[in-house]
């Protein structure tokens, strides 16, 4: 997933590099738990690990995969700016099959 811009967290206030990447990290559950038609898990925890701040407005995320058993899921994604990797996000999620998010 690649996004050239991020909406500000506060209307009228420009988003800082940290706010932009943290907002993108919120999509980790969607990227890692997507089953091709919907997202059958609901995010309960997101962790953001950065080794540098983004230096561009364009940001991206690539799923590293997901593992699930007994209604629990863990997944991780690599986070990018236009110059390369900036960090990793991870998510813990629980099954929510009766209320899948469809796109």
C-alpha positions as CSV (number, residue, x, y, z in Angstrom):
1,X,0.0,0.0,0.0
2,X,1.4,3.4,-1.0
3,X,-0.1,6.8,-0.1
4,X,1.4,10.1,-1.5
5,X,-0.3,12.2,1.2
6,X,-1.8,11.7,4.7
7,X,-4.7,13.6,6.1
8,X,-3.8,15.7,9.1
9,X,-4.8,14.3,12.5
10,X,-6.1,17.8,13.4
11,X,-8.1,19.8,10.9
12,X,-6.0,22.8,9.7
13,X,-2.8,21.6,11.3
14,X,-0.1,20.0,9.1
15,X,0.8,16.5,10.1
16,X,4.3,16.0,11.5
17,X,6.4,13.1,10.1
18,X,5.7,11.1,13.3
19,X,2.0,11.7,13.0
20,X,2.0,10.6,9.4
21,X,3.8,7.4,10.0
22,X,1.8,6.6,13.1
23,X,-1.4,7.1,11.2
24,X,-0.2,4.8,8.5
25,X,0.8,2.1,11.1
26,X,-2.9,2.0,12.1
27,X,-3.5,0.2,8.8
28,X,-1.3,-2.7,9.7
29,X,-4.2,-4.9,10.7
30,X,-5.9,-4.3,7.3
31,X,-2.7,-5.0,5.4
32,X,-1.7,-8.1,7.3
33,X,-5.1,-9.7,7.9
34,X,-6.7,-9.1,4.5
35,X,-8.0,-12.5,3.2
36,X,-8.7,-11.3,-0.4
37,X,-12.3,-10.2,0.3
38,X,-12.4,-8.8,3.8
39,X,-10.6,-8.5,7.1
40,X,-11.9,-11.1,9.6
41,X,-9.9,-9.8,12.5
42,X,-10.2,-6.7,14.7
43,X,-7.1,-4.9,15.7
44,X,-6.4,-4.8,19.5
45,X,-2.9,-3.5,19.6
46,X,-0.4,-1.8,17.3
47,X,3.3,-1.4,17.9
48,X,5.4,1.1,15.9
49,X,9.2,0.6,15.7
50,X,11.1,3.3,13.9
51,X,14.8,3.7,13.3
52,X,14.4,7.0,11.5
53,X,11.7,9.6,10.9
54,X,10.1,9.8,7.4
55,X,11.8,12.4,5.2
56,X,9.1,12.5,2.4
57,X,5.4,13.0,2.3
58,X,4.9,9.7,0.4
59,X,4.6,6.7,2.7
60,X,4.2,3.0,2.1
61,X,3.5,-0.2,3.9
62,X,4.2,-3.8,2.9
63,X,2.9,-6.8,4.7
64,X,5.5,-9.2,6.1
65,X,2.8,-11.7,6.8
66,X,0.4,-12.9,9.5
67,X,0.1,-15.9,11.7
68,X,-3.2,-17.0,13.3
69,X,-4.6,-19.7,15.6
70,X,-7.5,-20.1,18.0
71,X,-9.0,-16.8,17.1
72,X,-5.8,-14.7,17.6
73,X,-3.6,-13.2,14.9
74,X,-0.2,-11.4,14.8
75,X,1.1,-9.6,11.8
76,X,3.8,-7.2,10.8
77,X,4.5,-4.7,8.0
78,X,7.6,-2.8,6.8
79,X,7.1,0.9,6.6
80,X,8.7,3.1,3.9
81,X,9.2,6.6,2.8
82,X,10.3,7.6,-0.7
83,X,14.0,7.0,0.4
84,X,13.6,3.5,1.9
85,X,12.6,1.6,5.0
86,X,11.8,3.7,8.1
87,X,10.7,0.9,10.5
88,X,8.2,-1.9,11.2
89,X,4.7,-2.0,12.6
90,X,3.1,-5.0,14.2
91,X,-0.4,-5.8,15.3
92,X,-2.2,-8.3,17.5
93,X,-5.8,-9.0,16.5
94,X,-8.8,-11.2,17.5
95,X,-11.2,-13.0,15.2
96,X,-14.3,-11.0,14.3
97,X,-15.8,-13.2,11.6
98,X,-19.4,-12.1,12.1
99,X,-18.4,-8.4,11.5
100,X,-15.8,-8.6,8.7
101,X,-14.7,-5.3,7.2
102,X,-15.3,-5.4,3.5
103,X,-13.8,-3.1,0.9
